[in-house]
Amino acid sequence: MTNDRRLRPVDLARLAGVSPQQIRNYEDAGVLPPAARTASGYRVFGEVHRGALLAYRTLIRGYGPVPAADIMRTLHTGDVPGALARVDAAHAALHEERMSLRAASEALELLALEPPAPLPRSGGLRIGEVAALLGVRTSALRVWEGAGLLTPGRERGTGYRIYEPADVRDARLVHTLRRSHYLFDQIRPVLEGLRREGGSAALRAAVASRGEALTARTRTMIEGAGALHTYLARLDTAGATSGATMAGPRSHA
């Protein structure tokens, strides 16, 4: 491995805002390529390690710590195609999430603007009938009710839950939003807005907020991919892709 200058663990630690021990952990985990050792056993890092650290820390912001470490670890075993495949998989998953959000947005907009649909029979539906109508378990409806998302009435005498048309509409909305990975705290204002105003302003706001979050994540992923590209170019220049730098993680004291 050829480096322009020698760097200590503390030098890299200051660069990333972490402890020197964390830098050692990164090397042991394969996030950084193997470092040279002095005669007394001290680690000696260089510009290649600096590039790896910058790439990893940038990848974390868009891909998350676990996928970012997996990408770097795979790269440092010499499997460049495998590392890039993991990048592709992360972008594909984000694309699927965006497509699901778009589909949910269209479906929810129609559902929110339509009046509650007539029920199969008068007098409301019981919980089993609503579960069958939506294709969910009755336990899911009970959980949603316990979270304050659904408020079905009760039948006199028996105490059975009775779902009126508006309750079924709310259950449909919860089911659709949960399939799009919305949290209860994100769903609650949507339902409250519909009940209070009879409109879909809160629904649009929730979907728009999620869309903005996806756009922001896409930008940080692009930034991470750019940092990874810069690091790969450095490895190619240093000849590290076929040398000791890519030998994989090592467990040294």
NUKOLPA-25204 format. One record per residue (C-alpha): x, y, z; residue in one letter. Coordinates in steps of 0.25 Angstrom, whole numbers, padded with zeros to 4 digits, always signed. Layout:
BEGIN
XYZA/...
END
This chain:
BEGIN
+0000+0000+0000M/+0005+0014-0004T/+0001+0026+0004N/+0005+0041+0002D/+0006+0043+0017R/+0006+0035+0030R/-0007+0037+0039L/-0009+0033+0053R/-0022+0027+0058P/-0024+0041+0066V/-0023+0048+0052D/-0034+0040+0046L/-0042+0041+0059A/-0042+0056+0058R/-0046+0056+0044L/-0058+0048+0046A/-0061+0053+0060G/-0060+0040+0067V/-0050+0033+0077S/-0037+0027+0073P/-0042+0014+0078Q/-0054+0015+0068Q/-0044+0017+0057I/-0037+0004+0061R/-0051-0003+0062N/-0054+0002+0048Y/-0041-0005+0043E/-0044-0018+0050D/-0058-0018+0045A/-0053-0016+0030G/-0059-0003+0029V/-0045+0003+0027L/-0034-0005+0019P/-0023-0012+0027P/-0013-0003+0033A/+0002-0005+0033A/+0009-0007+0046R/+0021-0001+0052T/+0032-0010+0058A/+0025-0007+0072S/+0011-0011+0066G/+0005+0003+0065Y/-0005+0005+0054R/+0000+0014+0042V/-0011+0019+0033F/-0010+0027+0021G/-0018+0035+0010E/-0025+0022+0005V/-0031+0021+0020H/-0034+0035+0020R/-0042+0033+0007G/-0049+0021+0012A/-0053+0028+0025L/-0059+0040+0018L/-0066+0030+0008A/-0072+0022+0020Y/-0076+0034+0028R/-0083+0040+0016T/-0090+0027+0012L/-0096+0026+0026I/-0104+0038+0024R/-0112+0032+0013G/-0111+0017+0014Y/-0110+0016+0029G/-0099+0010+0038P/-0101-0005+0035V/-0102-0004+0020P/-0091+0006+0019A/-0082-0003+0027A/-0086-0015+0019D/-0083-0008+0006I/-0069-0004+0011M/-0066-0018+0017R/-0070-0024+0004T/-0061-0015-0004L/-0049-0017+0005H/-0050-0032+0002T/-0047-0029-0012G/-0062-0031-0017D/-0064-0018-0024V/-0076-0023-0032P/-0082-0029-0019G/-0081-0015-0012A/-0087-0008-0024L/-0099-0018-0024A/-0102-0014-0010R/-0102+0000-0014V/-0112-0003-0025D/-0121-0011-0015A/-0122+0001-0006A/-0126+0010-0018H/-0136-0001-0023A/-0142-0001-0009A/-0144+0014-0008L/-0150+0014-0022H/-0160+0003-0018E/-0163+0012-0006E/-0165+0024-0014R/-0175+0016-0024M/-0183+0011-0012S/-0184+0025-0007L/-0189+0030-0020R/-0199+0019-0021A/-0204+0021-0007A/-0205+0036-0009S/-0214+0034-0021E/-0222+0023-0014A/-0223+0032-0001L/-0227+0044-0009E/-0239+0037-0016L/-0243+0030-0003L/-0242+0043+0005A/-0250+0051-0004L/-0261+0041-0006E/-0273+0040+0004P/-0273+0027+0013P/-0278+0016+0004A/-0291+0009+0007P/-0289-0004+0016L/-0293-0017+0011P/-0305-0017+0021R/-0311-0007+0030S/-0308-0006+0044G/-0293-0005+0043G/-0283-0017+0042L/-0277-0025+0053R/-0262-0026+0055I/-0261-0039+0047G/-0268-0034+0035E/-0259-0022+0034V/-0247-0030+0036A/-0252-0039+0024A/-0255-0027+0016L/-0241-0021+0017L/-0234-0034+0017G/-0227-0032+0031V/-0228-0039+0044R/-0238-0035+0055T/-0226-0033+0064S/-0221-0022+0055A/-0234-0015+0056L/-0233-0016+0072R/-0219-0011+0072V/-0223+0001+0063W/-0234+0004+0073E/-0225+0003+0085G/-0216+0013+0078A/-0227+0023+0077G/-0228+0022+0062L/-0242+0015+0061L/-0254+0018+0070T/-0265+0008+0067P/-0278+0009+0075G/-0284-0002+0083R/-0296-0010+0081E/-0306-0009+0093R/-0308-0022+0101G/-0296-0030+0095T/-0285-0019+0095G/-0280-0024+0081Y/-0273-0013+0073R/-0281-0007+0062I/-0274-0001+0050Y/-0282+0010+0043E/-0279+0015+0029P/-0269+0026+0034A/-0262+0015+0043D/-0260+0006+0031V/-0254+0018+0023R/-0245+0021+0035D/-0241+0006+0035A/-0238+0006+0020R/-0229+0018+0022L/-0221+0012+0034V/-0219-0001+0026H/-0214+0007+0014T/-0205+0016+0022L/-0199+0004+0030R/-0196-0003+0017R/-0188+0009+0013S/-0180+0008+0026H/-0187+0020+0033Y/-0186+0021+0048L/-0198+0022+0057F/-0194+0036+0061D/-0193+0040+0046Q/-0207+0034+0043I/-0214+0040+0055R/-0214+0055+0050P/-0219+0050+0036V/-0231+0043+0042L/-0233+0055+0052E/-0233+0064+0040G/-0243+0056+0032L/-0253+0055+0044R/-0251+0070+0048R/-0252+0076+0034E/-0257+0065+0025G/-0245+0068+0015G/-0232+0063+0012S/-0222+0074+0015A/-0216+0066+0027A/-0215+0054+0018L/-0208+0062+0007R/-0198+0068+0017A/-0195+0054+0022A/-0192+0049+0008V/-0184+0062+0004A/-0176+0061+0017S/-0172+0046+0014R/-0169+0050-0001G/-0160+0061+0004E/-0153+0051+0013A/-0150+0042+0002L/-0145+0053-0007T/-0135+0057+0004A/-0131+0043+0006R/-0129+0041-0009T/-0120+0053-0009R/-0111+0048+0002T/-0110+0034-0004M/-0105+0041-0017I/-0095+0049-0009E/-0091+0035-0002G/-0090+0029-0016A/-0081+0040-0021G/-0072+0039-0009A/-0071+0024-0011L/-0067+0027-0026H/-0056+0036-0022T/-0051+0025-0012Y/-0051+0015-0023L/-0043+0024-0032A/-0033+0026-0021R/-0032+0011-0019L/-0030+0009-0034D/-0019+0020-0034T/-0012+0014-0023A/-0013+0000-0029G/-0019-0005-0016A/-0030-0013-0022T/-0021-0024-0025S/-0011-0021-0013G/-0010-0023+0002A/-0020-0011+0004T/-0032-0020+0000M/-0028-0032+0008A/-0040-0031+0017G/-0042-0029+0032P/-0031-0033+0042R/-0032-0035+0057S/-0020-0028+0063H/-0018-0022+0076A/
END
